[in-house]
Amino acid sequence: MLAVACDITSPEGRDAVFSVPGGPGKDFDIVVTNAGGRPR
C-alpha cells in the first residue's frame, strides 16, 4: 500500500497520486481517496 498526502481535488494533487515513486502510475485496480465531507 502507498499513501500520498495531497489535495485530490486539485490537478497537482492528482498528478502527485498518479506519479508516486513505486506506484502503478495509471495502471491500477483500486484507488481510495478521502476528500473530506460536506462543508459545515
C-alpha positions as CSV (number, residue, x, y, z in Angstrom):
1,M,0.0,0.0,0.0
2,L,1.2,3.5,-0.8
3,A,-0.1,6.7,0.8
4,V,0.2,10.2,-0.6
5,A,-0.8,13.3,1.3
6,C,-2.2,15.8,-1.2
7,D,-5.3,17.7,-2.2
8,I,-7.0,15.1,-4.6
9,T,-9.4,17.8,-5.8
10,S,-6.6,19.8,-7.5
11,P,-4.7,18.9,-10.7
12,E,-1.4,19.0,-8.8
13,G,-2.8,16.6,-6.2
14,R,-4.0,14.1,-8.8
15,D,-0.6,14.3,-10.6
16,A,1.1,13.6,-7.2
17,V,-1.1,10.5,-6.7
18,F,-0.6,9.0,-10.2
19,S,3.2,9.7,-10.2
20,V,4.2,8.5,-6.8
21,P,7.5,6.6,-6.9
22,G,6.9,2.9,-6.7
23,G,3.3,3.3,-7.6
24,P,1.4,1.8,-10.6
25,G,1.1,5.1,-12.4
26,K,-2.4,5.0,-14.0
27,D,-2.4,1.2,-14.2
28,F,-4.3,0.4,-11.0
29,D,-7.3,-1.7,-9.8
30,I,-8.5,0.4,-6.9
31,V,-7.9,4.0,-5.7
32,V,-9.3,5.1,-2.3
33,T,-9.5,8.9,-1.8
34,N,-10.7,10.9,1.1
35,A,-11.6,14.5,0.1
36,G,-13.4,15.2,3.3
37,G,-17.1,15.7,3.8
38,R,-19.6,18.4,3.1
39,P,-18.9,21.8,4.4
40,R,-20.3,22.6,7.9
